[in-house]
């Protein structure tokens, strides 16, 4: 099962990223756990300079904007192949 973390303080952009991620996971029919991470220590631990950000299986895959559903699908497909 893929573990996806949405990294950010819970702002509207973070909420958009979380919703888009849920749509992307459903669209790709992935088995994934989505966790919203608001702890700044954990977020900084990923090296995030700008939120919101998304990490897959412990690896930062994107940050700085609420990615679209299609962008997230691409990130998830790349992460699956890595």
Chimera marker file (.cmm) of the C-alpha trace (Angstrom):
<marker_set name="trace">
<marker id="1" x="0.000" y="0.000" z="0.000" r="1" g="1" b="0" radius="0.5"/>
<marker id="2" x="1.281" y="3.440" z="-0.966" r="1" g="1" b="0" radius="0.5"/>
<marker id="3" x="1.606" y="6.034" z="1.803" r="1" g="1" b="0" radius="0.5"/>
<marker id="4" x="0.902" y="9.613" z="0.734" r="1" g="1" b="0" radius="0.5"/>
<marker id="5" x="1.507" y="12.569" z="3.028" r="1" g="1" b="0" radius="0.5"/>
<marker id="6" x="0.045" y="16.024" z="2.457" r="1" g="1" b="0" radius="0.5"/>
<marker id="7" x="2.449" y="18.439" z="4.150" r="1" g="1" b="0" radius="0.5"/>
<marker id="8" x="1.236" y="21.856" z="5.279" r="1" g="1" b="0" radius="0.5"/>
<marker id="9" x="-0.419" y="23.859" z="8.048" r="1" g="1" b="0" radius="0.5"/>
<marker id="10" x="-3.966" y="23.040" z="6.913" r="1" g="1" b="0" radius="0.5"/>
<marker id="11" x="-4.554" y="26.179" z="4.851" r="1" g="1" b="0" radius="0.5"/>
<marker id="12" x="-7.047" y="26.261" z="1.947" r="1" g="1" b="0" radius="0.5"/>
<marker id="13" x="-4.237" y="25.389" z="-0.520" r="1" g="1" b="0" radius="0.5"/>
<marker id="14" x="-3.379" y="22.350" z="1.611" r="1" g="1" b="0" radius="0.5"/>
<marker id="15" x="-7.025" y="21.303" z="1.676" r="1" g="1" b="0" radius="0.5"/>
<marker id="16" x="-7.192" y="21.624" z="-2.117" r="1" g="1" b="0" radius="0.5"/>
<marker id="17" x="-4.085" y="19.457" z="-2.487" r="1" g="1" b="0" radius="0.5"/>
<marker id="18" x="-5.588" y="16.840" z="-0.159" r="1" g="1" b="0" radius="0.5"/>
<marker id="19" x="-8.874" y="16.755" z="-2.092" r="1" g="1" b="0" radius="0.5"/>
<marker id="20" x="-7.080" y="16.558" z="-5.447" r="1" g="1" b="0" radius="0.5"/>
<marker id="21" x="-4.875" y="13.758" z="-4.116" r="1" g="1" b="0" radius="0.5"/>
<marker id="22" x="-7.923" y="11.770" z="-3.018" r="1" g="1" b="0" radius="0.5"/>
<marker id="23" x="-9.423" y="12.183" z="-6.505" r="1" g="1" b="0" radius="0.5"/>
<marker id="24" x="-6.171" y="11.116" z="-8.176" r="1" g="1" b="0" radius="0.5"/>
<marker id="25" x="-5.896" y="8.004" z="-5.980" r="1" g="1" b="0" radius="0.5"/>
<marker id="26" x="-9.492" y="7.021" z="-6.792" r="1" g="1" b="0" radius="0.5"/>
<marker id="27" x="-8.994" y="7.678" z="-10.501" r="1" g="1" b="0" radius="0.5"/>
<marker id="28" x="-5.874" y="5.488" z="-10.599" r="1" g="1" b="0" radius="0.5"/>
<marker id="29" x="-7.569" y="2.864" z="-8.383" r="1" g="1" b="0" radius="0.5"/>
<marker id="30" x="-4.563" y="2.817" z="-6.069" r="1" g="1" b="0" radius="0.5"/>
<marker id="31" x="-4.417" y="1.273" z="-2.644" r="1" g="1" b="0" radius="0.5"/>
<marker id="32" x="-3.097" y="4.209" z="-0.633" r="1" g="1" b="0" radius="0.5"/>
<marker id="33" x="-3.185" y="5.743" z="2.822" r="1" g="1" b="0" radius="0.5"/>
<marker id="34" x="-3.401" y="9.536" z="2.793" r="1" g="1" b="0" radius="0.5"/>
<marker id="35" x="-2.176" y="11.390" z="5.875" r="1" g="1" b="0" radius="0.5"/>
<marker id="36" x="-2.351" y="15.135" z="6.457" r="1" g="1" b="0" radius="0.5"/>
<marker id="37" x="0.831" y="16.271" z="8.228" r="1" g="1" b="0" radius="0.5"/>
<marker id="38" x="0.656" y="19.657" z="9.978" r="1" g="1" b="0" radius="0.5"/>
<marker id="39" x="3.619" y="19.228" z="12.343" r="1" g="1" b="0" radius="0.5"/>
<marker id="40" x="6.194" y="21.777" z="11.175" r="1" g="1" b="0" radius="0.5"/>
<marker id="41" x="9.073" y="19.662" z="12.495" r="1" g="1" b="0" radius="0.5"/>
<marker id="42" x="8.073" y="16.759" z="10.238" r="1" g="1" b="0" radius="0.5"/>
<marker id="43" x="7.460" y="19.105" z="7.305" r="1" g="1" b="0" radius="0.5"/>
<marker id="44" x="10.878" y="20.736" z="7.681" r="1" g="1" b="0" radius="0.5"/>
<marker id="45" x="12.386" y="17.249" z="7.996" r="1" g="1" b="0" radius="0.5"/>
<marker id="46" x="11.398" y="16.661" z="4.379" r="1" g="1" b="0" radius="0.5"/>
<marker id="47" x="13.248" y="19.823" z="3.344" r="1" g="1" b="0" radius="0.5"/>
<marker id="48" x="10.046" y="21.604" z="2.350" r="1" g="1" b="0" radius="0.5"/>
<marker id="49" x="10.603" y="25.312" z="1.762" r="1" g="1" b="0" radius="0.5"/>
<marker id="50" x="7.091" y="26.116" z="0.534" r="1" g="1" b="0" radius="0.5"/>
<marker id="51" x="3.787" y="24.435" z="1.370" r="1" g="1" b="0" radius="0.5"/>
<marker id="52" x="1.668" y="22.662" z="0.459" r="1" g="1" b="0" radius="0.5"/>
<marker id="53" x="3.784" y="19.667" z="-0.401" r="1" g="1" b="0" radius="0.5"/>
<marker id="54" x="3.251" y="15.999" z="-1.136" r="1" g="1" b="0" radius="0.5"/>
<marker id="55" x="5.396" y="13.020" z="-0.161" r="1" g="1" b="0" radius="0.5"/>
<marker id="56" x="4.993" y="9.443" z="-1.356" r="1" g="1" b="0" radius="0.5"/>
<marker id="57" x="6.408" y="6.541" z="0.633" r="1" g="1" b="0" radius="0.5"/>
<marker id="58" x="8.627" y="8.889" z="2.646" r="1" g="1" b="0" radius="0.5"/>
<marker id="59" x="9.997" y="10.785" z="-0.369" r="1" g="1" b="0" radius="0.5"/>
<marker id="60" x="9.113" y="14.383" z="-1.238" r="1" g="1" b="0" radius="0.5"/>
<marker id="61" x="7.685" y="14.466" z="-4.772" r="1" g="1" b="0" radius="0.5"/>
<marker id="62" x="6.357" y="18.020" z="-5.055" r="1" g="1" b="0" radius="0.5"/>
<marker id="63" x="5.931" y="21.267" z="-3.165" r="1" g="1" b="0" radius="0.5"/>
<marker id="64" x="4.878" y="24.885" z="-3.398" r="1" g="1" b="0" radius="0.5"/>
<marker id="65" x="1.435" y="24.612" z="-4.957" r="1" g="1" b="0" radius="0.5"/>
<marker id="66" x="-1.841" y="22.716" z="-4.790" r="1" g="1" b="0" radius="0.5"/>
<marker id="67" x="-1.161" y="20.379" z="-7.723" r="1" g="1" b="0" radius="0.5"/>
<marker id="68" x="-4.036" y="19.513" z="-10.055" r="1" g="1" b="0" radius="0.5"/>
<marker id="69" x="-5.515" y="16.014" z="-10.157" r="1" g="1" b="0" radius="0.5"/>
<marker id="70" x="-3.657" y="15.273" z="-13.408" r="1" g="1" b="0" radius="0.5"/>
<marker id="71" x="-0.344" y="16.544" z="-11.985" r="1" g="1" b="0" radius="0.5"/>
<marker id="72" x="-0.809" y="14.356" z="-8.910" r="1" g="1" b="0" radius="0.5"/>
<marker id="73" x="-1.628" y="11.325" z="-11.059" r="1" g="1" b="0" radius="0.5"/>
<marker id="74" x="1.677" y="11.852" z="-12.884" r="1" g="1" b="0" radius="0.5"/>
<marker id="75" x="3.569" y="12.214" z="-9.579" r="1" g="1" b="0" radius="0.5"/>
<marker id="76" x="1.992" y="9.038" z="-8.212" r="1" g="1" b="0" radius="0.5"/>
<marker id="77" x="2.700" y="7.033" z="-11.349" r="1" g="1" b="0" radius="0.5"/>
<marker id="78" x="6.355" y="8.135" z="-11.303" r="1" g="1" b="0" radius="0.5"/>
<marker id="79" x="6.627" y="7.314" z="-7.604" r="1" g="1" b="0" radius="0.5"/>
<marker id="80" x="5.208" y="3.836" z="-8.226" r="1" g="1" b="0" radius="0.5"/>
<marker id="81" x="7.878" y="3.136" z="-10.849" r="1" g="1" b="0" radius="0.5"/>
<marker id="82" x="10.743" y="4.461" z="-8.697" r="1" g="1" b="0" radius="0.5"/>
<link id1="1" id2="2" r="1" g="1" b="0" radius="0.2"/>
<link id1="2" id2="3" r="1" g="1" b="0" radius="0.2"/>
<link id1="3" id2="4" r="1" g="1" b="0" radius="0.2"/>
<link id1="4" id2="5" r="1" g="1" b="0" radius="0.2"/>
<link id1="5" id2="6" r="1" g="1" b="0" radius="0.2"/>
<link id1="6" id2="7" r="1" g="1" b="0" radius="0.2"/>
<link id1="7" id2="8" r="1" g="1" b="0" radius="0.2"/>
<link id1="8" id2="9" r="1" g="1" b="0" radius="0.2"/>
<link id1="9" id2="10" r="1" g="1" b="0" radius="0.2"/>
<link id1="10" id2="11" r="1" g="1" b="0" radius="0.2"/>
<link id1="11" id2="12" r="1" g="1" b="0" radius="0.2"/>
<link id1="12" id2="13" r="1" g="1" b="0" radius="0.2"/>
<link id1="13" id2="14" r="1" g="1" b="0" radius="0.2"/>
<link id1="14" id2="15" r="1" g="1" b="0" radius="0.2"/>
<link id1="15" id2="16" r="1" g="1" b="0" radius="0.2"/>
<link id1="16" id2="17" r="1" g="1" b="0" radius="0.2"/>
<link id1="17" id2="18" r="1" g="1" b="0" radius="0.2"/>
<link id1="18" id2="19" r="1" g="1" b="0" radius="0.2"/>
<link id1="19" id2="20" r="1" g="1" b="0" radius="0.2"/>
<link id1="20" id2="21" r="1" g="1" b="0" radius="0.2"/>
<link id1="21" id2="22" r="1" g="1" b="0" radius="0.2"/>
<link id1="22" id2="23" r="1" g="1" b="0" radius="0.2"/>
<link id1="23" id2="24" r="1" g="1" b="0" radius="0.2"/>
<link id1="24" id2="25" r="1" g="1" b="0" radius="0.2"/>
<link id1="25" id2="26" r="1" g="1" b="0" radius="0.2"/>
<link id1="26" id2="27" r="1" g="1" b="0" radius="0.2"/>
<link id1="27" id2="28" r="1" g="1" b="0" radius="0.2"/>
<link id1="28" id2="29" r="1" g="1" b="0" radius="0.2"/>
<link id1="29" id2="30" r="1" g="1" b="0" radius="0.2"/>
<link id1="30" id2="31" r="1" g="1" b="0" radius="0.2"/>
<link id1="31" id2="32" r="1" g="1" b="0" radius="0.2"/>
<link id1="32" id2="33" r="1" g="1" b="0" radius="0.2"/>
<link id1="33" id2="34" r="1" g="1" b="0" radius="0.2"/>
<link id1="34" id2="35" r="1" g="1" b="0" radius="0.2"/>
<link id1="35" id2="36" r="1" g="1" b="0" radius="0.2"/>
<link id1="36" id2="37" r="1" g="1" b="0" radius="0.2"/>
<link id1="37" id2="38" r="1" g="1" b="0" radius="0.2"/>
<link id1="38" id2="39" r="1" g="1" b="0" radius="0.2"/>
<link id1="39" id2="40" r="1" g="1" b="0" radius="0.2"/>
<link id1="40" id2="41" r="1" g="1" b="0" radius="0.2"/>
<link id1="41" id2="42" r="1" g="1" b="0" radius="0.2"/>
<link id1="42" id2="43" r="1" g="1" b="0" radius="0.2"/>
<link id1="43" id2="44" r="1" g="1" b="0" radius="0.2"/>
<link id1="44" id2="45" r="1" g="1" b="0" radius="0.2"/>
<link id1="45" id2="46" r="1" g="1" b="0" radius="0.2"/>
<link id1="46" id2="47" r="1" g="1" b="0" radius="0.2"/>
<link id1="47" id2="48" r="1" g="1" b="0" radius="0.2"/>
<link id1="48" id2="49" r="1" g="1" b="0" radius="0.2"/>
<link id1="49" id2="50" r="1" g="1" b="0" radius="0.2"/>
<link id1="50" id2="51" r="1" g="1" b="0" radius="0.2"/>
<link id1="51" id2="52" r="1" g="1" b="0" radius="0.2"/>
<link id1="52" id2="53" r="1" g="1" b="0" radius="0.2"/>
<link id1="53" id2="54" r="1" g="1" b="0" radius="0.2"/>
<link id1="54" id2="55" r="1" g="1" b="0" radius="0.2"/>
<link id1="55" id2="56" r="1" g="1" b="0" radius="0.2"/>
<link id1="56" id2="57" r="1" g="1" b="0" radius="0.2"/>
<link id1="57" id2="58" r="1" g="1" b="0" radius="0.2"/>
<link id1="58" id2="59" r="1" g="1" b="0" radius="0.2"/>
<link id1="59" id2="60" r="1" g="1" b="0" radius="0.2"/>
<link id1="60" id2="61" r="1" g="1" b="0" radius="0.2"/>
<link id1="61" id2="62" r="1" g="1" b="0" radius="0.2"/>
<link id1="62" id2="63" r="1" g="1" b="0" radius="0.2"/>
<link id1="63" id2="64" r="1" g="1" b="0" radius="0.2"/>
<link id1="64" id2="65" r="1" g="1" b="0" radius="0.2"/>
<link id1="65" id2="66" r="1" g="1" b="0" radius="0.2"/>
<link id1="66" id2="67" r="1" g="1" b="0" radius="0.2"/>
<link id1="67" id2="68" r="1" g="1" b="0" radius="0.2"/>
<link id1="68" id2="69" r="1" g="1" b="0" radius="0.2"/>
<link id1="69" id2="70" r="1" g="1" b="0" radius="0.2"/>
<link id1="70" id2="71" r="1" g="1" b="0" radius="0.2"/>
<link id1="71" id2="72" r="1" g="1" b="0" radius="0.2"/>
<link id1="72" id2="73" r="1" g="1" b="0" radius="0.2"/>
<link id1="73" id2="74" r="1" g="1" b="0" radius="0.2"/>
<link id1="74" id2="75" r="1" g="1" b="0" radius="0.2"/>
<link id1="75" id2="76" r="1" g="1" b="0" radius="0.2"/>
<link id1="76" id2="77" r="1" g="1" b="0" radius="0.2"/>
<link id1="77" id2="78" r="1" g="1" b="0" radius="0.2"/>
<link id1="78" id2="79" r="1" g="1" b="0" radius="0.2"/>
<link id1="79" id2="80" r="1" g="1" b="0" radius="0.2"/>
<link id1="80" id2="81" r="1" g="1" b="0" radius="0.2"/>
<link id1="81" id2="82" r="1" g="1" b="0" radius="0.2"/>
</marker_set>
